[in-house]
């Protein structure tokens, strides 16, 4: 049983929902009528979804080295799916095609998903598709699969422990070692993608380390301890409410007055001429540590834009317009936002009307992990530093 979803990166478009436009609480996307998935409750893995991604020019989107994450909110609007374990890539990943085998937990609740889409993660960057319509038909005969949050890396660990039912210390130690490595790699990827410290993943890693120490002491890992271990980690993990807020929790509002919906390009750099610590000519001369910043855009109307970037780029500053672009500055640090070719006069008329805001909502994926009076500042591709706000 297979269904095909097709996406064109750079061309696919849907209007903002009432909720996204901050005009109410209704989130009902305008789905592409050709992109839909329908299945029956309690199906497991045989429901295959084939995905084809192309670029705007018609060329295939290269998936070489990519990892695909399926993100969904179940029809009960409470439980979530974050699954990076069931994507199957073709022999030639440059075709832009992959297959996704939906896990059983995807079909635990009848109804229509509140949101469902794929996120392609590659080279510590990512891009997301538009939503597809995902409906689960009720099974009035069979019941029993209890809905819950599904986070595939942890679920893999629990299933492995359950299936092996082993008391062989060496074998169980290898299982835990492998999972420690996987969670460490996942943490590294998320940190470099989202530039944030994930304390909850660190807690999960610590819990696994405790188990590893127990094994080294030749302790017996009982079924009861396995359940308690699972419960303790899930309590930390299932409070997830929005990966988007972790990836793009710093919001910069620009009033550009262009009567258009421009695509933003964001750069971060330090030591622009005149901003050097110690004065002009101190240290390097000109911009250093230039970085292309991943971003998303929201459009409240055709004269303003909300640019969303990772949280650790936060500055207590407002955007200002200069020479065709918008800037935010703090000490020797600068964020530059380009909206392409703009009408200079119209842009100047909106100068000073913008703002910037750091989201403070709660939840696993958007809860600030640093102390409230500190923020992480990009240093280079492998390091950050903490500064007081």
SVG drawing of the C-alpha trace seen along z (x, -y; Angstrom):
<svg xmlns="http://www.w3.org/2000/svg" viewBox="-17 -58 62 72">
<polyline fill="none" stroke="black" stroke-width="0.4" points="0.0,0.0 1.8,-3.1 1.0,-6.8 3.2,-9.4 3.8,-12.9 5.5,-15.5 7.2,-18.7 9.0,-21.5 11.4,-23.4 11.3,-27.1 8.0,-26.9 5.5,-25.2 3.3,-27.8 0.3,-27.9 -1.3,-30.9 -0.8,-31.5 -3.5,-30.0 -5.4,-32.3 -3.2,-31.1 0.1,-31.7 -1.1,-35.2 -1.8,-35.9 -5.5,-36.4 -7.0,-33.7 -6.5,-30.1 -7.4,-28.1 -4.7,-26.2 -6.2,-24.7 -3.6,-24.7 -4.8,-24.9 -3.5,-21.4 -2.3,-20.5 -5.1,-18.3 -2.7,-15.9 -0.6,-15.3 -2.6,-13.2 -2.2,-9.9 -5.0,-7.8 -4.7,-4.7 -6.5,-2.5 -5.9,-2.5 -3.3,0.0 -1.5,0.5 2.2,1.0 5.1,0.3 3.3,1.7 1.8,-1.7 4.5,-3.2 4.7,-6.8 6.9,-7.6 8.2,-11.2 9.7,-13.0 11.4,-16.4 12.6,-18.6 14.1,-22.1 12.3,-25.1 14.1,-24.6 12.8,-21.0 16.0,-19.3 16.0,-16.6 16.8,-17.6 20.0,-15.9 19.5,-13.7 23.1,-12.5 24.1,-12.4 20.6,-13.5 18.5,-12.3 14.7,-12.6 12.5,-13.3 8.7,-12.9 7.0,-15.3 3.3,-15.0 0.7,-15.9 -1.9,-13.1 -5.6,-13.8 -6.0,-14.1 -4.0,-17.3 -1.9,-16.1 0.6,-13.4 3.4,-13.9 5.5,-11.8 9.2,-12.6 10.5,-9.7 13.9,-9.6 14.2,-5.8 11.9,-4.8 13.2,-6.6 14.5,-4.3 16.6,-6.0 17.0,-4.8 20.3,-3.5 20.9,-6.8 20.1,-9.6 20.6,-12.3 17.1,-11.5 15.4,-13.3 13.3,-10.3 12.8,-8.3 10.3,-5.9 9.0,-6.3 7.5,-3.3 5.0,-4.7 5.3,-3.2 2.3,-1.7 2.2,-4.7 1.4,-6.9 -2.1,-5.2 -3.0,-5.0 -5.7,-7.7 -8.5,-8.0 -9.1,-11.3 -7.1,-13.9 -3.6,-14.9 -3.4,-18.5 -0.1,-18.8 2.2,-16.4 5.3,-17.1 8.9,-16.0 12.1,-17.7 15.2,-17.0 18.4,-17.4 21.7,-17.6 25.2,-19.0 23.8,-20.5 21.1,-22.4 17.5,-21.5 14.6,-22.3 10.9,-21.3 8.2,-20.4 4.7,-21.8 2.1,-19.9 0.3,-16.9 -3.2,-15.8 -3.0,-12.8 -6.1,-10.9 -6.5,-7.8 -9.7,-5.8 -11.2,-4.2 -11.0,-0.5 -14.2,0.3 -13.2,4.0 -9.7,3.9 -8.7,1.6 -5.9,1.4 -3.0,-0.7 -2.7,-3.5 -1.6,-6.9 1.6,-8.4 4.5,-10.6 6.8,-8.6 10.5,-9.7 12.2,-7.0 15.8,-7.0 14.6,-6.3 11.9,-3.9 14.5,-1.9 16.4,-1.5 13.4,-0.3 12.4,2.2 15.9,3.6 16.0,4.1 12.5,5.7 13.2,8.0 16.6,9.3 15.4,10.1 19.0,10.8 20.9,10.9 24.2,11.2 26.1,8.2 28.4,7.9 25.6,7.9 23.5,5.4 26.5,3.2 27.0,3.1 23.4,2.1 23.7,-0.8 27.1,-1.9 25.6,-2.0 22.6,-4.0 24.8,-6.4 26.7,-7.1 23.5,-7.6 22.1,-10.1 25.5,-11.9 25.5,-12.2 21.9,-13.4 22.7,-16.0 25.7,-17.1 23.6,-17.4 20.8,-19.4 23.3,-21.6 25.1,-22.5 21.8,-22.8 19.9,-24.8 22.8,-26.3 21.2,-25.5 22.2,-23.3 19.7,-20.5 19.7,-19.8 17.0,-17.2 19.1,-15.1 22.0,-15.5 19.7,-14.1 18.8,-11.2 22.5,-10.6 23.2,-10.7 20.4,-8.2 22.0,-5.8 25.4,-6.4 23.9,-5.4 22.6,-2.2 26.1,-1.6 27.7,-2.0 25.2,0.5 26.2,3.0 29.9,2.5 29.2,3.5 27.5,6.7 24.1,5.5 21.0,7.2 18.8,5.0 15.3,6.3 12.1,5.7 10.9,3.4 14.0,1.3 13.6,1.2 10.1,-0.2 11.2,-2.8 14.2,-3.7 11.8,-4.2 9.4,-6.2 12.0,-8.6 13.3,-9.4 9.9,-9.7 8.9,-12.2 11.7,-14.4 11.1,-13.9 7.3,-13.9 6.9,-17.6 7.9,-18.4 5.6,-21.0 7.5,-22.7 10.7,-21.9 10.2,-25.1 10.7,-27.2 14.1,-25.6 15.2,-26.0 13.8,-29.5 12.9,-31.0 14.4,-34.5 11.9,-36.6 12.8,-39.8 10.0,-42.0 10.8,-44.3 8.5,-46.8 9.8,-47.0 6.8,-48.6 7.7,-46.7 4.1,-45.4 5.7,-42.0 6.7,-38.8 10.5,-38.8 12.7,-35.8 15.2,-36.8 18.9,-35.9 20.5,-36.3 24.2,-36.8 26.0,-37.0 29.4,-38.5 31.7,-40.3 34.1,-43.2 32.6,-45.2 34.6,-48.4 33.8,-50.7 32.5,-48.0 35.8,-46.3 36.4,-45.7 39.1,-48.1 38.3,-50.6 39.0,-51.0 41.9,-48.9 42.1,-46.8 42.5,-43.1 41.4,-42.1 40.4,-44.7 36.9,-44.2 34.3,-41.5 35.2,-38.2 33.4,-34.9 30.9,-35.5 28.1,-32.9 25.1,-32.3 22.2,-31.9 19.3,-29.4 16.0,-31.3 12.3,-31.0 9.9,-33.8 6.3,-34.7 4.3,-37.3 1.6,-39.2 1.0,-41.3 2.8,-42.4 4.6,-45.3 6.2,-43.5 8.0,-40.3 8.9,-38.3 12.3,-36.6 12.9,-33.7 16.4,-32.5 18.1,-30.3 17.7,-31.5 21.4,-32.0 21.7,-34.8 19.4,-37.0 20.4,-40.6 18.6,-43.2 18.2,-45.4 15.8,-46.7 16.4,-46.3 17.5,-49.4 17.6,-50.1 20.9,-51.1 22.1,-50.8 19.4,-48.4 19.5,-45.9 18.5,-45.7 20.8,-45.4 20.9,-44.6 23.9,-45.3 25.2,-44.5 28.8,-45.4 31.0,-44.0 28.3,-41.6 26.1,-42.3 23.1,-40.5 22.4,-41.5 19.1,-40.7 18.8,-41.1 15.4,-41.1 16.8,-41.4 16.3,-44.5 14.1,-47.0 12.6,-50.4 14.9,-52.5 12.3,-55.3 9.6,-52.8 12.1,-51.0 13.2,-54.2 9.6,-55.1 9.3,-51.9 12.7,-52.3 12.4,-52.3 9.1,-50.4 10.5,-47.0 11.3,-44.9 13.0,-41.7 11.7,-39.1 13.0,-35.9 10.3,-33.3 10.0,-32.3 7.4,-29.6 7.9,-26.3 8.4,-22.7 11.2,-20.3 12.1,-21.8 11.9,-25.5 12.7,-25.8 15.8,-28.0 18.5,-25.7 20.9,-28.4 20.4,-30.6 17.9,-33.3 20.6,-36.1 23.0,-34.4 22.9,-33.7 25.1,-31.6 27.1,-33.5 28.5,-31.9 32.3,-31.8 32.9,-29.3 31.6,-26.1 32.7,-24.1 32.4,-26.6 30.1,-29.1 30.6,-31.3 28.2,-32.5 27.6,-36.2 25.3,-38.1 22.3,-39.6"/>
</svg>
